[in-house]
Amino acid sequence: MAHTRMRTLAPSVVEPRGHGLRLSAWDAGSDDDVATWLRGHLDPDFRAWNTPLRPMTDLRAARESLRARARDAGEGRSATFRIADEDSGATLGHIGLNEINSPLRVARVGYWVLPEARGRGVATRALLLASRWAFEDIGVHRLELGHALGHGASCRVAERCGYVYEGTMRGAMFEVDRRDTFRDAHLHARLATDPEPAFPAAP
């Protein structure tokens, strides 16, 4: 596979599918999407491991957050996907490519899964699907994944998806609900030239 540059494909016009999942754009005009986006960010497990730059506590802020994500996607800076069950269409979580650096063909990946969808391999299957899309469809060369030290579940997802542990980044993430105190994080990465792990069977 040879790429000389990255292509910009907005999530609104692509819907990667596979192994029981469909990835599609979040819709800031959908009350259901906005409510689910807010619920995901207020979930205690999400908050234990993530501290967004801008606090999100109500539907207005959640809608604006999705609008900002859509603007970034349209300008090629990110790609934000709603993870859905391929058959029912039920929302299961989120996965996105952030901080896309087109000249270097590098992006950072992040994800979360709603409480009722956990324990079904959703994060693993979504990360494999999104990684394939990033490598094959837009020509990313390197995908990076960072998670707070101690987040064993995220570490296992990264390893199952072929993201090699590269080291500990000191003071790389905010502490829980703080923006003036930092904690260490693990860095994992996968290259387009790395062997692709097998997709797990859909439950």
Backbone hydrogen bonds in HBPLUS format (Angstrom, degrees):
<---DONOR---> <-ACCEPTOR-->    atom                        ^
c    i                          cat <-CA-CA->   ^        H-A-AA   ^      H-
h    n   atom  resd res      DA  || num        DHA   H-A  angle D-A-AA Bond
n    s   type  num  typ     dist DA aas  dist angle  dist       angle   num
A0007-ARG N   A0138-ILE O   2.98 MM 131  4.58 146.4  2.10 115.1 125.8     1
A0013-VAL N   A0010-ALA O   2.99 MM   3  5.79 167.1  2.00 125.8 129.6     2
A0014-VAL N   A0011-PRO O   3.34 MM   3  5.15 159.3  2.39  98.6 104.6     3
A0023-LEU N   A0016-PRO O   2.84 MM   7  5.29 168.1  1.85 164.7 168.4     4
A0018-GLY N   A0021-LEU O   3.02 MM   3  5.43 159.8  2.06 150.7 152.0     5
A0021-LEU N   A0018-GLY O   3.08 MM   3  5.43 157.2  2.13 113.0 120.2     6
A0086-GLU N   A0020-GLY O   2.95 MM  66  5.10 172.7  1.95 122.0 121.5     7
A0022-ARG N   A0084-ALA O   2.89 MM  62  5.24 148.4  1.99 146.9 151.6     8
A0084-ALA N   A0022-ARG O   2.95 MM  62  5.24 150.7  2.04 148.5 157.4     9
A0024-SER N   A0082-ARG O   3.13 MM  58  5.26 159.7  2.17 139.8 145.4    10
A0082-ARG N   A0024-SER O   2.57 MM  58  5.26 171.7  1.57 169.2 170.0    11
A0030-SER N   A0027-ASP O   3.02 MM   3  5.40 166.1  2.04 115.1 119.5    12
A0034-VAL N   A0030-SER O   2.99 MM   4  6.22 164.3  2.02 153.2 157.5    13
A0035-ALA N   A0031-ASP O   2.93 MM   4  6.06 162.8  1.96 148.7 153.4    14
A0036-THR N   A0032-ASP O   2.94 MM   4  6.10 156.2  1.99 148.5 155.3    15
A0037-TRP N   A0033-ASP O   2.85 MM   4  6.00 158.7  1.90 150.1 156.2    16
A0038-LEU N   A0034-VAL O   3.02 MM   4  6.24 159.5  2.06 148.4 153.3    17
A0039-ARG N   A0035-ALA O   2.93 MM   4  6.13 160.9  1.97 144.6 150.4    18
A0040-GLY N   A0036-THR O   2.88 MM   4  6.07 158.8  1.92 152.1 157.0    19
A0041-HIS N   A0037-TRP O   3.21 MM   4  6.45 151.9  2.30 141.9 148.7    20
A0042-LEU N   A0038-LEU O   2.97 MM   4  6.20 133.7  2.19 147.7 161.0    21
A0047-ARG N   A0043-ASP O   2.99 MM   4  6.28 164.8  2.01 159.4 164.1    22
A0048-ALA N   A0044-PRO O   2.95 MM   4  6.10 134.1  2.16 140.4 151.9    23
A0049-TRP N   A0046-PHE O   3.12 MM   3  5.64 145.1  2.25 110.0 118.9    24
A0050-ASN N   A0046-PHE O   2.92 MM   4  5.87 128.1  2.20 150.7 166.4    25
A0062-ALA N   A0058-ASP O   3.02 MM   4  6.30 153.1  2.10 147.2 155.7    26
A0063-ARG N   A0059-LEU O   2.87 MM   4  6.06 158.9  1.92 151.9 156.3    27
A0064-GLU N   A0060-ARG O   3.08 MM   4  6.34 162.0  2.11 149.1 153.8    28
A0065-SER N   A0061-ALA O   2.90 MM   4  6.07 148.5  2.00 142.6 151.8    29
A0066-LEU N   A0062-ALA O   3.05 MM   4  6.36 155.6  2.11 148.1 153.3    30
A0067-ARG N   A0063-ARG O   2.95 MM   4  6.24 153.6  2.02 147.1 155.1    31
A0068-ALA N   A0064-GLU O   2.88 MM   4  6.10 156.2  1.93 148.4 154.5    32
A0069-ARG N   A0065-SER O   2.96 MM   4  6.23 152.0  2.04 143.8 151.8    33
A0070-ALA N   A0066-LEU O   2.94 MM   4  6.19 154.9  2.00 146.5 152.8    34
A0071-ARG N   A0067-ARG O   2.98 MM   4  6.30 152.1  2.06 147.1 154.4    35
A0072-ASP N   A0068-ALA O   2.98 MM   4  6.24 162.7  2.01 150.6 155.0    36
A0073-ALA N   A0069-ARG O   2.92 MM   4  6.15 156.9  1.97 148.9 155.6    37
A0074-GLY N   A0070-ALA O   2.95 MM   4  6.13 155.3  2.01 145.4 151.9    38
A0075-GLU N   A0071-ARG O   3.13 MM   4  6.38 133.5  2.36 141.8 153.4    39
A0075-GLU N   A0072-ASP O   3.16 MM   3  5.18 134.2  2.38  95.1 107.5    40
A0077-ARG N   A0072-ASP O   2.89 MM   5  5.11 154.3  1.95 154.5 148.9    41
A0076-GLY N   A0073-ALA O   3.08 MM   3  5.04 162.9  2.11 104.2 108.5    42
A0100-ILE N   A0077-ARG O   3.05 MM  23  5.02 168.0  2.06 141.0 138.5    43
A0079-ALA N   A0097-LEU O   2.89 MM  18  5.00 148.1  1.99 142.7 145.5    44
A0097-LEU N   A0079-ALA O   2.79 MM  18  5.00 152.2  1.86 144.3 152.8    45
A0081-PHE N   A0095-ILE O   2.86 MM  14  5.35 157.1  1.91 155.8 163.2    46
A0095-ILE N   A0081-PHE O   3.09 MM  14  5.35 161.3  2.12 146.2 150.2    47
A0083-ILE N   A0093-GLY O   2.90 MM  10  5.04 168.3  1.92 128.8 130.6    48
A0092-LEU N   A0083-ILE O   2.71 MM   9  5.40 177.1  1.71 155.4 155.3    49
A0085-ASP N   A0090-ALA O   2.91 MM   5  5.36 155.1  1.97 147.4 153.8    50
A0089-GLY N   A0085-ASP O   2.84 MM   4  4.93 143.9  1.97 133.1 142.8    51
A0114-LEU N   A0092-LEU O   2.86 MM  22  5.68 166.3  1.88 142.9 147.7    52
A0094-HIS N   A0112-TRP O   2.82 MM  18  5.37 162.9  1.85 156.6 160.5    53
A0112-TRP N   A0094-HIS O   2.97 MM  18  5.37 152.4  2.05 142.6 146.2    54
A0096-GLY N   A0110-GLY O   2.90 MM  14  5.52 158.2  1.95 161.3 163.8    55
A0110-GLY N   A0096-GLY O   3.03 MM  14  5.52 155.4  2.09 153.2 159.6    56
A0098-ASN N   A0108-ARG O   2.56 MM  10  5.01 172.7  1.56 160.9 163.7    57
A0108-ARG N   A0098-ASN O   2.86 MM  10  5.01 176.4  1.86 155.8 154.9    58
A0101-ASN N   A0106-VAL O   2.73 MM   5  5.16 176.2  1.73 169.8 170.1    59
A0105-ARG N   A0101-ASN O   2.71 MM   4  5.57 118.0  2.09 142.8 161.8    60
A0106-VAL N   A0101-ASN O   3.13 MM   5  5.16 152.6  2.21 135.7 141.0    61
A0105-ARG N   A0102-SER O   3.15 MM   3  4.69 136.9  2.35  90.5 103.0    62
A0141-HIS N   A0105-ARG O   2.78 MM  36  5.25 159.5  1.83 135.0 142.2    63
A0142-ARG N   A0105-ARG O   3.09 MM  37  6.52 161.4  2.13 156.9 161.0    64
A0107-ALA N   A0142-ARG O   3.09 MM  35  6.60 146.7  2.21 155.8 165.9    65
A0144-GLU N   A0107-ALA O   2.87 MM  37  6.27 160.8  1.90 153.2 159.8    66
A0109-VAL N   A0144-GLU O   2.82 MM  35  6.12 161.2  1.85 172.9 176.7    67
A0117-ALA N   A0114-LEU O   2.95 MM   3  5.46 155.6  2.00 119.3 127.3    68
A0118-ARG N   A0115-PRO O   3.35 MM   3  5.54 169.2  2.36 109.5 112.7    69
A0125-ARG N   A0121-GLY O   2.99 MM   4  6.14 172.8  1.99 157.1 159.4    70
A0126-ALA N   A0122-VAL O   2.83 MM   4  5.92 161.0  1.87 154.5 160.5    71
A0127-LEU N   A0123-ALA O   2.88 MM   4  5.94 157.7  1.93 146.9 153.1    72
A0128-LEU N   A0124-THR O   3.03 MM   4  6.24 162.1  2.07 152.3 156.8    73
A0129-LEU N   A0125-ARG O   3.03 MM   4  6.16 157.9  2.08 142.9 149.3    74
A0130-ALA N   A0126-ALA O   2.82 MM   4  5.98 167.0  1.84 153.1 156.7    75
A0131-SER N   A0127-LEU O   2.88 MM   4  5.86 152.8  1.95 142.6 150.6    76
A0132-ARG N   A0128-LEU O   3.08 MM   4  6.23 161.7  2.11 145.0 149.3    77
A0133-TRP N   A0129-LEU O   3.11 MM   4  6.37 160.2  2.15 146.1 151.6    78
A0134-ALA N   A0130-ALA O   2.90 MM   4  6.14 159.9  1.94 148.1 153.5    79
A0135-PHE N   A0131-SER O   2.93 MM   4  6.16 163.1  1.96 156.6 160.4    80
A0136-GLU N   A0132-ARG O   2.84 MM   4  5.82 169.9  1.85 155.5 159.0    81
A0137-ASP N   A0133-TRP O   2.82 MM   4  5.19 150.9  1.90 134.8 144.4    82
A0140-VAL N   A0134-ALA O   2.99 MM   6  5.55 166.5  2.01 146.6 142.8    83
A0192-ALA N   A0141-HIS O   2.82 MM  51  5.02 147.4  1.93 143.7 146.2    84
A0143-LEU N   A0190-ARG O   2.92 MM  47  5.38 169.1  1.93 161.9 165.6    85
A0190-ARG N   A0143-LEU O   2.93 MM  47  5.38 153.4  2.00 150.5 159.2    86
A0145-LEU N   A0188-HIS O   2.83 MM  43  5.06 163.4  1.86 147.9 146.3    87
A0188-HIS N   A0145-LEU O   2.81 MM  43  5.06 159.0  1.86 152.5 159.3    88
A0147-HIS N   A0186-HIS O   3.19 MM  39  5.50 150.1  2.28 141.0 149.6    89
A0186-HIS N   A0147-HIS O   2.83 MM  39  5.50 152.7  1.91 169.3 166.3    90
A0151-HIS N   A0148-ALA O   3.11 MM   3  5.79 155.6  2.17 143.8 143.5    91
A0149-LEU N   A0184-ASP O   3.09 MM  35  5.74 163.8  2.12 135.4 131.7    92
A0152-GLY N   A0150-GLY O   2.95 MM   2  5.56 127.1  2.24 108.2  92.5    93
A0155-CYS N   A0151-HIS O   3.13 MM   4  6.39 154.0  2.20 149.6 157.6    94
A0156-ARG N   A0152-GLY O   2.95 MM   4  6.20 154.3  2.02 151.2 156.9    95
A0157-VAL N   A0153-ALA O   3.07 MM   4  6.37 155.1  2.14 146.5 153.2    96
A0158-ALA N   A0154-SER O   3.01 MM   4  6.22 164.8  2.03 149.5 153.2    97
A0159-GLU N   A0155-CYS O   3.06 MM   4  6.32 161.9  2.10 148.4 152.9    98
A0160-ARG N   A0156-ARG O   2.93 MM   4  6.11 162.0  1.97 150.7 155.6    99
A0161-CYS N   A0157-VAL O   3.07 MM   4  6.23 139.3  2.24 144.8 155.5   100
A0161-CYS N   A0158-ALA O   3.17 MM   3  5.22 129.2  2.44  95.0 108.5   101
A0163-TYR N   A0158-ALA O   2.88 MM   5  5.03 159.0  1.93 156.4 149.4   102
A0162-GLY N   A0159-GLU O   3.16 MM   3  5.25 164.3  2.19 110.6 111.6   103
A0164-VAL N   A0189-ALA O   2.78 MM  25  5.30 136.0  1.97 151.7 140.3   104
A0189-ALA N   A0164-VAL O   2.94 MM  25  5.30 142.9  2.08 130.8 141.1   105
A0166-GLU N   A0187-LEU O   2.76 MM  21  5.57 178.0  1.76 161.9 161.7   106
A0187-LEU N   A0167-GLY O   2.91 MM  20  5.58 157.5  1.96 169.3 168.8   107
A0169-MET N   A0185-ALA O   2.64 MM  16  5.16 164.9  1.66 167.9 169.0   108
A0185-ALA N   A0169-MET O   2.94 MM  16  5.16 153.4  2.01 143.4 152.0   109
A0172-ALA N   A0183-ARG O   2.97 MM  11  6.20 110.8  2.46 136.2 145.3   110
A0173-MET N   A0183-ARG O   3.13 MM  10  5.38 162.9  2.16 156.9 158.3   111
A0183-ARG N   A0173-MET O   2.68 MM  10  5.38 154.5  1.74 155.7 163.0   112
A0175-GLU N   A0181-THR O   2.85 MM   6  5.63 153.8  1.92 144.6 139.9   113
A0178-ARG N   A0175-GLU O   3.12 MM   3  5.28 156.0  2.18 132.0 125.0   114
A0194-ASP N   A0191-LEU O   3.02 MM   3  5.24 160.8  2.05 108.1 114.4   115
